[in-house]
Amino acid sequence: MTDFNTYSVKCNLTFGDIYLQILAWMAVVFVSLAGGLGLMGASSPTYALIGVGLILVLSLPFLLFAFVTTLLNHIQLEPLP
């Protein structure tokens, strides 16, 4: 017979761990919107919409990667006696 150990899964993630990531992505969103509004004023609204959409779509995977890796780094497995 094999002896299986049981583990306790704990996550010690706090809001402060992801606070800077949220602020950085909000800065990316606001800069892309400002750039889009600047292009709207330059009589090229299609380029403005494409630019804003491209920046948001390309920055989203990096945000999700940062969130997931931060979450995985804060998960602890502790063997129970």
N, C-alpha and C positions, 0 to 999 in steps of 0.2 A: 504494500500500500504506500502511496505517496502522501506526504504531509503537505497540504496546501496552506500557505500563509495567507492571512487576510490583511488587507490594507485599508487604511483610512485615507480618503481623498480630501484634501483641504485646499482652498483657494484663498490666498491672502492679498488679492488685488484690491487696491483702493482707487478712489477717483483721482488722487494726486499722481498716480502712476501713468494715467493716460491724459492728464490735463493738458500738457504741452503738445501732445499729438493732435488733440482737438483744436487747440489754438492755431497750430501751424496749418491745419487743413482749412480752417476758417479764413486764415490769411490768404491761402491760395484761392479760395472761392471769391473773396472780395477783390483780389487783384485781377482775377479773370473777368469778373463783372465790370470792374472799372475799365479794363481794356476793351471789353465788348461795348460799353457805352461810348468810349472814345471812338471806336470804329463806326458806331451808329451815327455819330456826328460827322464823320468823314464820308458820308453818303455811300457806305457799303454795308448795309444791314445783313446781307447773307454771309459775308465774311465774319461779321461780328458774332452771329449765331453759331456758325461753324467753329469759330475760335473758342468761344465759351464752352460749347459742348465738348470739343476735343480736350480742352484742359481739364474739365470735370471728369470725363470718362477716363483719361489717362492717369489722373491723380487718385482715383478711387481704388485701384488695386494696391497702390502703395499704402494707402490708409488702412485697408483691410489687412494687409500683411503686417503692418505695425501693430494693429490691435491684436491680431491672433498670436503673434510672437510674444507680445507683452503678456497676454493671458496665459500662454503655455509656460512662460518663465515663472509664473506665480502659482502654479499648481504643484502641490507637494503630495507625495505618496509616503505614508508612514506605516510601517508594519505594526500590526496589533499583537499584543502578547498572547 
